[in-house]
Amino acid sequence: MTDRLSKAEIRKDAVQNAVEAAAGTVEQVAKIVTGAVKETATAVGGLATEMFEIRDAARKASKDNVSEIDPPAIGDSPVE
Protein backbone atom coordinates (compact mmCIF):
# COMPACT_ATOMS: atom_id res chain seq x y z
CA MET A 1 0.00 0.00 0.00
CA THR A 2 1.46 3.28 -1.06
CA ASP A 3 0.61 6.52 0.65
CA ARG A 4 -0.11 9.29 -1.75
CA LEU A 5 -0.18 12.92 -0.71
CA SER A 6 -3.01 15.04 -1.94
CA LYS A 7 -2.35 18.28 -3.79
CA ALA A 8 -3.72 20.20 -0.79
CA GLU A 9 -1.26 18.55 1.60
CA ILE A 10 1.63 19.17 -0.79
CA ARG A 11 0.65 22.85 -0.98
CA LYS A 12 0.28 23.01 2.81
CA ASP A 13 3.79 21.56 3.25
CA ALA A 14 5.21 24.01 0.70
CA VAL A 15 3.57 26.98 2.43
CA GLN A 16 4.71 25.71 5.83
CA ASN A 17 8.31 25.40 4.62
CA ALA A 18 8.20 28.86 3.04
CA VAL A 19 6.85 30.43 6.24
CA GLU A 20 9.49 28.65 8.34
CA ALA A 21 12.25 29.84 6.01
CA ALA A 22 10.92 33.42 6.10
CA ALA A 23 10.67 33.31 9.90
CA GLY A 24 14.26 32.07 10.15
CA THR A 25 15.44 34.88 7.90
CA VAL A 26 13.52 37.47 9.92
CA GLU A 27 15.11 36.08 13.08
CA GLN A 28 18.62 36.38 11.59
CA VAL A 29 18.00 39.94 10.41
CA ALA A 30 16.54 40.91 13.79
CA LYS A 31 19.65 39.57 15.55
CA ILE A 32 21.88 41.56 13.18
CA VAL A 33 19.88 44.76 13.66
CA THR A 34 19.71 44.30 17.44
CA GLY A 35 23.46 43.75 17.59
CA ALA A 36 24.10 46.81 15.44
CA VAL A 37 21.85 48.98 17.62
CA LYS A 38 23.61 47.72 20.75
CA GLU A 39 27.08 48.37 19.31
CA THR A 40 26.00 51.83 18.12
CA ALA A 41 24.67 52.73 21.56
CA THR A 42 27.91 51.53 23.15
CA ALA A 43 30.01 53.58 20.72
CA VAL A 44 27.92 56.73 21.19
CA GLY A 45 28.02 56.29 24.96
CA GLY A 46 31.80 55.95 24.84
CA LEU A 47 32.05 59.12 22.76
CA ALA A 48 29.85 61.01 25.22
CA THR A 49 32.01 59.83 28.13
CA GLU A 50 35.14 61.03 26.34
CA MET A 51 33.52 64.39 25.59
CA PHE A 52 32.65 64.84 29.30
CA GLU A 53 36.22 63.97 30.27
CA ILE A 54 37.64 66.40 27.69
CA ARG A 55 35.32 69.15 28.92
CA ASP A 56 36.30 68.54 32.54
CA ALA A 57 40.01 68.51 31.67
CA ALA A 58 39.63 71.76 29.71
CA ARG A 59 37.83 73.40 32.62
CA LYS A 60 40.50 72.23 35.04
CA ALA A 61 43.31 73.42 32.76
CA SER A 62 41.62 76.77 32.30
CA LYS A 63 41.08 77.17 36.06
CA ASP A 64 44.69 76.16 36.81
CA ASN A 65 45.99 78.57 34.15
CA VAL A 66 43.98 81.51 35.48
CA SER A 67 45.02 80.91 39.09
CA GLU A 68 48.73 80.88 38.12
CA ILE A 69 48.60 84.35 36.53
CA ASP A 70 48.75 87.28 38.95
CA PRO A 71 46.15 89.87 38.07
CA PRO A 72 47.58 93.34 37.38
CA ALA A 73 47.54 95.72 40.31
CA ILE A 74 45.24 98.68 40.20
CA GLY A 75 46.95 101.55 38.43
CA ASP A 76 49.51 99.38 36.62
CA SER A 77 49.89 100.20 32.97
CA PRO A 78 50.62 97.57 30.38
CA VAL A 79 54.30 97.13 29.52
CA GLU A 80 55.15 98.06 25.95
C-alpha positions as CSV (number, residue, x, y, z in Angstrom):
1,M,0.0,0.0,0.0
2,T,1.5,3.3,-1.1
3,D,0.6,6.5,0.7
4,R,-0.1,9.3,-1.7
5,L,-0.2,12.9,-0.7
6,S,-3.0,15.0,-1.9
7,K,-2.4,18.3,-3.8
8,A,-3.7,20.2,-0.8
9,E,-1.3,18.5,1.6
10,I,1.6,19.2,-0.8
11,R,0.6,22.9,-1.0
12,K,0.3,23.0,2.8
13,D,3.8,21.6,3.2
14,A,5.2,24.0,0.7
15,V,3.6,27.0,2.4
16,Q,4.7,25.7,5.8
17,N,8.3,25.4,4.6
18,A,8.2,28.9,3.0
19,V,6.9,30.4,6.2
20,E,9.5,28.6,8.3
21,A,12.2,29.8,6.0
22,A,10.9,33.4,6.1
23,A,10.7,33.3,9.9
24,G,14.3,32.1,10.1
25,T,15.4,34.9,7.9
26,V,13.5,37.5,9.9
27,E,15.1,36.1,13.1
28,Q,18.6,36.4,11.6
29,V,18.0,39.9,10.4
30,A,16.5,40.9,13.8
31,K,19.7,39.6,15.5
32,I,21.9,41.6,13.2
33,V,19.9,44.8,13.7
34,T,19.7,44.3,17.4
35,G,23.5,43.8,17.6
36,A,24.1,46.8,15.4
37,V,21.8,49.0,17.6
38,K,23.6,47.7,20.8
39,E,27.1,48.4,19.3
40,T,26.0,51.8,18.1
41,A,24.7,52.7,21.6
42,T,27.9,51.5,23.1
43,A,30.0,53.6,20.7
44,V,27.9,56.7,21.2
45,G,28.0,56.3,25.0
46,G,31.8,56.0,24.8
47,L,32.1,59.1,22.8
48,A,29.9,61.0,25.2
49,T,32.0,59.8,28.1
50,E,35.1,61.0,26.3
51,M,33.5,64.4,25.6
52,F,32.6,64.8,29.3
53,E,36.2,64.0,30.3
54,I,37.6,66.4,27.7
55,R,35.3,69.2,28.9
56,D,36.3,68.5,32.5
57,A,40.0,68.5,31.7
58,A,39.6,71.8,29.7
59,R,37.8,73.4,32.6
60,K,40.5,72.2,35.0
61,A,43.3,73.4,32.8
62,S,41.6,76.8,32.3
63,K,41.1,77.2,36.1
64,D,44.7,76.2,36.8
65,N,46.0,78.6,34.1
66,V,44.0,81.5,35.5
67,S,45.0,80.9,39.1
68,E,48.7,80.9,38.1
69,I,48.6,84.4,36.5
70,D,48.7,87.3,38.9
71,P,46.2,89.9,38.1
72,P,47.6,93.3,37.4
73,A,47.5,95.7,40.3
74,I,45.2,98.7,40.2
75,G,47.0,101.6,38.4
76,D,49.5,99.4,36.6
77,S,49.9,100.2,33.0
78,P,50.6,97.6,30.4
79,V,54.3,97.1,29.5
80,E,55.1,98.1,26.0
